[in-house]
């Protein structure tokens, strides 16, 4: 009987010892999982924080905010201002739209595509963002991220929105012909109608025209002939009216004064507005220099890292190739 008691005590002791050695292992394993989860969480937080960086850049003391009023500017249609938010296409071949506050706060991924194309021509109109997906078409999405819709199928190049009409240019390639066309979409009826051919030939985008926008309820656009001569046209209610080069330039200038016709390096012939323009001098690896040109004068505004220039309410935002934003602060 005594030997039995001793045997039971030994068995219980072995079980207790086993538990003592087993629990620390379980605790270490649990701690390891917790550490991994924390590491993953930290990595995600770090990744989110690297969506972009926001910098305040002070202008040189001789440049005031009022000096840039009415200037023309480089605008690659990558960034828009919507009330107290900025939306911009991340320059990673244009796969992602980022949103943030006016001072860079609350940055998040707003929309992302996972195909080989890219996003471009980002615009805002009546509670919706509009953009082109390369070779796919024209889309719109509400500013809360819902209700995404494809409006136009095809290789859309540019577009303007007025009331319920979207005017757009599209490149079409058929079996034996190519064309660069101006069309419109009636959003209410979904009717699509061809307005004009901007060019037909082998060098479509080189000899083709470009879209200017709405002026006095007319839609203004241009065409080039085979000799690269520019002509201006107005479209309204099914009627196309040509007008002189001089008048066309004056319309572009008037629209550019209101920042309705920003400088487009790919097409626009407007280079200055009342002699004023924003230009960048590239100084890699040193900072780039942002200039205000005014007739025959050229003044430094600030040293910046980026080269995508946007002008909202006489404030300048600059986006670089890593999606960082520089907000120019004037000394007033």
SULHUZI-V73458 format. One record per backbone hydrogen bond with DSSP energy under -1.0 kcal/mol. NH is the residue of the N-H (numbers start at 0). CO is the residue of the C=O. E is the energy in kcal/mol with one decimal. If there is no record, write none. Layout:
nh,co,e
NH,CO,E
NH,CO,E
This chain:
nh,co,e
4,0,-1.9
5,1,-2.0
6,2,-2.1
7,3,-2.4
8,4,-2.4
9,5,-2.2
10,6,-2.2
11,7,-2.5
12,8,-2.1
13,9,-2.3
14,10,-2.3
15,11,-2.4
16,12,-2.7
17,13,-2.5
18,14,-2.2
19,15,-2.3
20,16,-2.0
21,17,-1.9
22,18,-2.4
25,21,-2.1
26,22,-3.2
27,23,-3.1
28,24,-2.6
29,25,-2.9
30,26,-2.9
31,27,-2.3
32,28,-2.2
33,29,-2.6
34,30,-2.7
35,31,-2.4
36,32,-2.8
37,33,-2.6
38,34,-2.7
39,35,-2.9
40,36,-2.8
41,37,-2.9
42,38,-2.6
43,39,-2.5
44,40,-2.7
45,41,-2.7
46,42,-2.6
47,43,-2.9
48,44,-2.2
50,47,-1.6
54,324,-2.9
56,326,-2.6
58,328,-2.4
59,300,-2.9
62,59,-2.0
66,63,-1.3
67,64,-1.3
68,65,-1.1
70,67,-1.8
71,275,-1.1
74,262,-1.6
79,86,-2.7
81,84,-3.0
84,81,-1.9
85,99,-3.0
86,79,-2.3
87,97,-2.5
88,77,-2.6
89,95,-3.1
91,89,-2.2
96,110,-3.2
97,87,-3.2
98,107,-2.3
99,85,-2.0
100,104,-3.3
103,100,-1.9
107,98,-2.1
109,96,-2.7
110,96,-1.6
112,94,-2.4
118,93,-3.5
119,131,-1.8
121,76,-2.7
122,129,-2.5
124,127,-2.7
127,124,-1.1
128,140,-3.3
129,122,-3.0
130,138,-1.9
131,119,-3.0
132,136,-2.7
133,117,-2.7
135,132,-2.5
136,132,-2.0
137,151,-1.7
138,130,-3.0
139,148,-2.2
140,128,-2.4
141,145,-2.2
142,126,-1.5
144,141,-2.2
148,139,-2.4
150,137,-3.1
151,137,-1.5
153,135,-2.0
155,153,-1.7
156,168,-3.0
159,166,-2.6
161,164,-2.9
164,161,-2.5
165,184,-2.4
166,159,-2.7
167,182,-2.7
168,157,-2.3
169,180,-2.3
170,154,-2.4
171,178,-2.9
173,176,-3.0
178,171,-2.6
179,198,-2.3
180,169,-2.6
181,195,-3.4
182,167,-3.1
183,192,-2.2
184,165,-2.3
185,190,-2.8
186,163,-2.9
189,185,-2.4
192,183,-2.1
194,181,-3.0
195,181,-1.6
197,179,-2.4
198,179,-1.5
206,202,-2.7
207,203,-1.4
211,219,-2.3
212,219,-1.7
214,217,-2.9
217,214,-1.9
218,234,-2.6
219,212,-3.0
220,232,-2.1
221,209,-2.3
222,230,-2.0
224,228,-1.5
227,224,-2.3
230,222,-2.5
232,220,-2.6
233,240,-2.5
234,218,-2.4
235,238,-2.1
238,235,-1.9
240,233,-3.1
242,231,-2.0
247,243,-2.3
248,244,-2.5
249,245,-1.8
250,246,-2.1
251,247,-2.2
252,248,-2.3
253,249,-2.4
254,250,-2.3
255,251,-2.4
256,252,-1.9
258,255,-1.7
259,254,-2.7
262,72,-1.5
266,263,-1.3
267,263,-1.3
272,275,-2.4
275,272,-2.4
276,292,-1.7
277,71,-1.8
278,290,-1.9
280,288,-2.8
285,282,-2.2
287,303,-2.6
288,280,-2.4
289,301,-2.9
290,278,-3.3
291,298,-3.0
292,276,-2.6
293,296,-2.4
294,274,-2.2
296,293,-2.2
298,291,-2.7
300,289,-3.6
301,289,-1.2
303,287,-2.6
306,318,-1.5
307,318,-2.2
309,316,-2.7
311,314,-2.7
314,311,-2.1
316,309,-2.7
317,325,-2.3
318,307,-2.3
319,323,-2.1
322,319,-1.8
324,52,-2.9
325,317,-2.8
326,54,-3.2
327,315,-2.8
328,56,-3.3
331,329,-1.8
